[in-house]
Amino acid sequence: MTQLNRHIQPNINLVDRISLDKPEVQTLDNDIPVYLINTSEQDLVKIEFIFTAGSWFEPKKLVASFTNRMLKEGTSSMSSAKIADLIDYYGAHLETNSDKDMGYVALYSLNKHLHKTLPVLAEIIRDPVFDQKELETLRQNRRQNFLVNNEKVRYLARRKFNELIFGEGHPYGKVFNESDFDQISQDDLVSFHKNRYNAGNCKVIVSGKIPAGFVHLLNDLFTGFNGQAPDHQGTIPRQTELEDKKTHFVKKNAVQSAIRMGKVLFNKTHPDYVKLKVMNTILGGYFGSRLMSNIREDKGYTYGIGSAIVSLHHSGYFFITSEVGSDVTQEAVHEIYYEIDQLRQHKVSAQELDLVKNYMLGSFLRSVDGSFAQADNFKSLLEYGLDFTYFDNYIEVVKAISREEILTLAQQYLDPESLSLLTVGK
């Protein structure tokens, strides 16, 4: 038996291509497309309904998230308690979520109980009543959570940063305030549901071990569920350009300061998006990043700092975020600018770039492990009108990007004069 020499680093084989199962596509009688990813060995499925029903489309602040959240709070035939009890009894899980662009409703269920759990999913999508008492309970809970969170510098920074870079009048820049909770009515939710949660505005992704006859059952449950695709906003508002890109929001008695820095960019359909993901990972996208090594490990100003690129349907943005002691806020900001400058002035070493490439490719492989994970990745393609070549291109770009390209990207996109800076604290 050959002895393993632990003093010699093993060879690293980079990912060449990735083979993902492309979904089978079927269409219900009401023209809802259903994408089937049948790859699991466990008798478990996830059914996710996807609607273009995010806050971008809401006529009034909070309407999109309240509509989505209230779906589980009662139908014409079931109270919220009965829905919760049924789902719990059969070991299933109902999940609702909404973001700036989309609204999601998902069911996780054992196959043997689908005949009991799938009708519940269908009913909360088709026939929510938006009960006034349940609405008042949700209003009270959300308001209380808002008031508690509003005392935290990190929460304040996250809210105000989007307003800072996009502008208050932009759908991605609007923020809600305490008074907005009182403006939501039952009629608002009923109207938004009618316009957005209908067959013409819907796609379904099913993943797991999909049983025979599933699509037939789904078709039966959604017979008569109709509606036309709503008119999407054709004109994308321009974000407001601010003359003063540095803003401080005072939070008295705060022991820490929150820092947010960044700018509006673009989404994952842009040809530079994947390249920027590599550059971002070097700067602040993983635990071994430059920002972490400097500001956490060396200076000890924070427990954590990171950067990210966020893709939205109509835009995207880059940001750096951290919380530091109030007494070292300016020092931390200085070091952030220093690391940005280093990335813009000097080529990254071959060793550091190889490390980041290996990290990103390994993370990507983990992100597509399992049918549910593959469904999530396919969902991101579906929402942006991309195909499976995106994944092959992702791998190719990460492997091929050069030190010179990283330098050029940093010089092009990380000009300090183009970055907005927000600090929240004393």
C-alpha positions, 0 to 999 in steps of 0.5 A, a space after each residue: 500500500 502506497 503511503 500518503 506523503 502529507 508534505 506534498 500538496 495534492 494536485 488540484 483538478 479544475 472543473 472542466 464542464 458540468 453536466 446538469 439534467 435539463 428539465 422536462 417541460 410540460 404545460 397545464 391546460 391553462 398554459 402554465 409551464 411546468 419544469 420537471 427536474 426528476 433526479 432524486 432517489 428520495 421520495 420527496 418533492 419540491 413544488 415551487 410556483 413563481 410569479 412576477 410579483 415583487 415589490 417592483 410592481 406594487 402600487 403601494 409600499 409593503 403590498 407585495 410582501 404582505 400579499 405573499 405572506 398572507 397566502 398561508 393565513 386562510 382560504 375560503 375553506 381553511 383557517 390559517 390554523 387548519 392549514 398549518 395543522 394539515 401541513 405539519 401532520 403530513 410532515 410537509 413544509 409550506 414556504 412563501 417568499 417575495 423579493 424586489 422582483 418575484 413572489 414565490 410559493 413552495 411546498 416540500 412534501 413526501 410523495 405518499 402524502 401529495 394527495 393531501 398536501 398538494 391541494 393545500 398548496 393549490 388552495 392558498 394560491 387560488 383562494 386566499 381570503 386575506 382575512 382582516 383579523 389575520 391582516 391586523 395580526 401580521 401588521 402588528 407583528 411586522 410593525 414591531 419587528 420593524 421598530 426593533 430592527 430600526 434600532 440596529 445600525 446594520 438594518 438602517 444601513 441596508 435600508 438606506 443604502 439602496 435609497 442612496 444608490 438608486 434614489 427614493 423614487 426608483 422601485 429598487 430604492 424605495 424604503 418603507 416607514 412605520 406610517 406605511 404599515 397603516 396604509 395597507 388595506 385588505 382591498 390592496 392585497 386582493 387587487 394585487 393577488 388578482 393582478 399578479 398571482 394568476 395563470 398568465 403570470 406563473 411558472 412552476 418548477 418541480 424537483 425531486 423524485 417526481 411520482 407518475 401522474 403528478 402533472 395530471 394531479 396538478 392539472 386537475 387542481 388548477 383547472 379554472 385557474 386562469 388570468 392574463 399576464 399583467 402589463 409589466 412596466 416597460 420603462 425602467 426609471 433612471 436612478 438618481 445621481 447624487 452629487 455628494 456620495 458620502 452620507 452619515 446617518 446619526 444613530 445616537 448611543 450606538 456602540 458600533 457603526 455600520 459601513 456600506 459602500 458600493 454602486 449601481 452596476 448590472 445583472 448577470 446577463 451582462 458580459 462582465 458579470 462573471 468576471 466581476 464575481 472573480 474580482 469581488 471574491 478576491 476583494 471581499 467575497 470569501 473568508 480569505 479575502 483581502 478585506 477580511 485579512 486586513 480589517 478583521 485579521 490584521 487590524 481587528 476592527 470587525 468580526 466580519 466584512 464582505 463584498 458582493 454583487 447583487 443581480 436584479 431583473 432590471 439592474 444590479 449593484 456592488 456593495 461592501 458591508 461591515 460593522 465596526 467599533 464606533 471609535 475606528 469607523 474612519 480607520 476602517 473606511 480608510 482601509 477599505 479604500 486602501 484595499 480597493 486602491 491596491 486592487 486597482 494599482 497592482 496585479 493580483 498574484 498568480 497564487 492568489 488568483 488560483 486560490 480564488 478560482 479553486 474556491 469559486 469552482 468548488 463553491 459552484 459544484 456544491 451549489 448544484 449538488 442535489 435536485 433542489 439545488 439544481 432547481 434553484 440554479 435553473 430558476 435563476 436561468 429562467 428568471 433572466 431568460 438564460 439557458 444552460 450554456 450560462 453555467 459552462 460559460 461561468 466555468 470557462 470565464 472563471 478558469 480563463 480570467 487573467 491577472 491583467 483582466 482583474 486589474 482592468 476590471 478594478 480600474 474600470 468598475 472600482 473608481 473610488 469617485 464612483 462609489 457611494 459611502 454610507 455610515 450609520 452610527 454616532 
